[in-house]
Amino acid sequence: MASRKNILQRISQLFHTVKYLKPIQIYYRLKYRWTTPFDGGGVHDLSTRQKGGRVTFLSKANSFDAEKGFTFLNQTVQFSTAADWNQITNDKLWLYNLHYFDFLNSRDNDRWFKEYGEIIKNWINVHSAIEGDGWESYPTSLRIVNWVKYFIRQDSVNDGFHESLVRQARFLSRRCEYHLLGNHLFANAKALIFVGFYFEGDEARKWLEKGMTIVNSEIKEQVLADGGNFELSPMYHNIFLEDVLDIINLLQLYDRHVSPLFIVQAKKMLRWMSKMTHPDGLISFFNDAAINIASTAAELTRYSEELSIRQEDRTEHHLTHLKESGYIVISCKDIHAILDVADVGPDYLPGHAHADTLSFELSLYGKRVFVNSGTSVYGADDERLRQRGSAAHNTLVIDGENSSEVWGGFRVARRARIKDITIQRIGDEKLISASHTGYLRLSGRPVHNRKWKFLNNELIIEDQVFSKEQHEVIILYHIHPDWHVQSVGKQIEISFEQHKVIMAFSKMGDLSIENSSYHPEFGVSVQNKKIKLSWRGECPVKFVTKITWS
């Protein structure tokens, strides 16, 4: 019986996932499954285009040391043999980073100039056949961009390097990721633009035209009206923004016209980034998000200003509703709060979504206090599923289920929909309310409504569950590991240095402080505390949490 139940559940998950896909995704998924990758044959025209401007791209932290090896995702591996390019004992995401070649454009890249040439030669020798992780379209795209950035700074480039670059461009031009779309397709297009500008000739012109066609279409779809990237991940937003700035930079480098569309979208994205960044200068953790992957807000702002692009709206707003992406930002005095009233993202591309509907993050005095748990792994294991689940976020869980049915590594079946958003401002008081439908699939069809009321030095959170049946309700608050958490009578005290936060609860249930884990980076797990309020009974029911600080 259990086995049959699992099979039916998987069929349901698959149906409610596939039904949202675009026909083009299904077509290319089938096409690429049954066709062999192809690089187009021999190399003919290898002349490079003369650039007109100064080469200035953002540099990355160095991930290579000739003595220690490569360090990605907080894991260092000594590189010694050709087999290391596809070493199955290493995590796939770690191997992807190896194939990206970001280290070519690190801040101290001149130190290992000789070694870099040998590594490029080694990659070419090992990858004569189109197979392995390095020949997948996404790492190929990032590698093409990094090679071009590196090559245009050199006085001369090995002909063999150019031949391999042409092979990779030909392969990619026939293998763009239309089955995935989103940031992957944009990265493919960016790579074709880079290699299309780098080389001259008819073939390079076709790469450039294809890349620009995709980018012109995707930048309209993937940048929402409020400036947010439509996958609703602050990390991928910053990655996408850097991609846009890189394309603008390349156009300027080769003395080409920059479309006003690119400038407008970049300015809107800069504003969104500034709102979704905490006072510590780092991204918030909604959906897939971790630090030290994308460039920081400060780095991207400085880069944009070098390109003469500045954020349009620099005025301070105490309350900002990023309506299209679904976040509300409260920023005034000593508080910076980000409220999640968003759907999971584009229906056909929810792969980086978490079940974090109606969660929030809060910084006080420039210091994070309430945090979503972050992202430390990709893949399809239990830990990945746990980090994507509702219980890893500052929200409410009904009957142990996730608000959206996250499954696999990057799948979502039935998903929560936001409704009834209201925003009221009465003097210094700000009241935000929203509901979601993610739990309608459960018996009794429960609906979760959350209200946030911001007053001076006080936040009142009111959670209601509307249903005519009995349910188990769990409300979770995850605390940044720098803060000390303890029970004081019937209240919770959270303290850091001279700062103190008090939490009081109207309906106690079972209130506990439990060990949890916080994942600010890939490959990092830090112990922290979570506050858990558990209750079971008849609904409808209301819970009020009062948070005060001094």
Stockholm file with secondary structure:
# STOCKHOLM 1.0

chainA/1-550         MASRKNILQRISQLFHTVKYLKPIQIYYRLKYRWTTPFDGGGVHDLSTRQKGGRVTFLSKANSFDAEKGFTFLNQTVQFSTAADWNQITNDKLWLYNLHYFDFLNSRDNDRWFKEYGEIIKNWINVHSAIEGDGWESYPTSLRIVNWVKYFIRQDSVNDGFHESLVRQARFLSRRCEYHLLGNHLFANAKALIFVGFYFEGDEARKWLEKGMTIVNSEIKEQVLADGGNFELSPMYHNIFLEDVLDIINLLQLYDRHVSPLFIVQAKKMLRWMSKMTHPDGLISFFNDAAINIASTAAELTRYSEELSIRQEDRTEHHLTHLKESGYIVISCKDIHAILDVADVGPDYLPGHAHADTLSFELSLYGKRVFVNSGTSVYGADDERLRQRGSAAHNTLVIDGENSSEVWGGFRVARRARIKDITIQRIGDEKLISASHTGYLRLSGRPVHNRKWKFLNNELIIEDQVFSKEQHEVIILYHIHPDWHVQSVGKQIEISFEQHKVIMAFSKMGDLSIENSSYHPEFGVSVQNKKIKLSWRGECPVKFVTKITWS
#=GR chainA/1-550 SS CHHHHHHHHHHHHHHHHHTTSCHHHHHHHHHHHHSCCCCCSCCCCCCBCCCCSCCCCCCBCCCEETTTEEEETTEEECCCSGGGGGCTTSCHHHHHHHHHTGGGGBTTGGGGHHHHHHHHHHHHHHTSSSCSGGGSHHHHHHHHHHHHHHHTTSSCCCHHHHHHHHHHHHHHHTCCCTTTCHHHHHHHHHHHHHHHHHBCSHHHHHHHHHHHHHHHHHHHHHBCTTSCBTTCCHHHHHHHHHHHHHHHHHHHHTTCCCCHHHHHHHHHHHHHHHHTBCTTSSBCCSSSCCTTTSCCHHHHHHHHHHTTCCCSCCCCCSEEEETTTTEEEEEETTEEEEEECCCSSCTTCCTTCCSCTTCEEEEETTEEEECCCBCCCCSSSHHHHHHHSGGGSSSEEETTBCSSCEETTTEECSCCCEEEEEEEEETTEEEEEEEECTTTTSTTCCEEEEEEEEETTEEEEEEEEECSSEEEEEEEEEECTTSEEEEETTEEEEEETTEEEEEEESSCSEEEEEEEEEBSSTTCCEEEEEEEEEEEEESSEEEEEEEEEC
#=GC SS_cons         CHHHHHHHHHHHHHHHHHTTSCHHHHHHHHHHHHSCCCCCSCCCCCCBCCCCSCCCCCCBCCCEETTTEEEETTEEECCCSGGGGGCTTSCHHHHHHHHHTGGGGBTTGGGGHHHHHHHHHHHHHHTSSSCSGGGSHHHHHHHHHHHHHHHTTSSCCCHHHHHHHHHHHHHHHTCCCTTTCHHHHHHHHHHHHHHHHHBCSHHHHHHHHHHHHHHHHHHHHHBCTTSCBTTCCHHHHHHHHHHHHHHHHHHHHTTCCCCHHHHHHHHHHHHHHHHTBCTTSSBCCSSSCCTTTSCCHHHHHHHHHHTTCCCSCCCCCSEEEETTTTEEEEEETTEEEEEECCCSSCTTCCTTCCSCTTCEEEEETTEEEECCCBCCCCSSSHHHHHHHSGGGSSSEEETTBCSSCEETTTEECSCCCEEEEEEEEETTEEEEEEEECTTTTSTTCCEEEEEEEEETTEEEEEEEEECSSEEEEEEEEEECTTSEEEEETTEEEEEETTEEEEEEESSCSEEEEEEEEEBSSTTCCEEEEEEEEEEEEESSEEEEEEEEEC
//
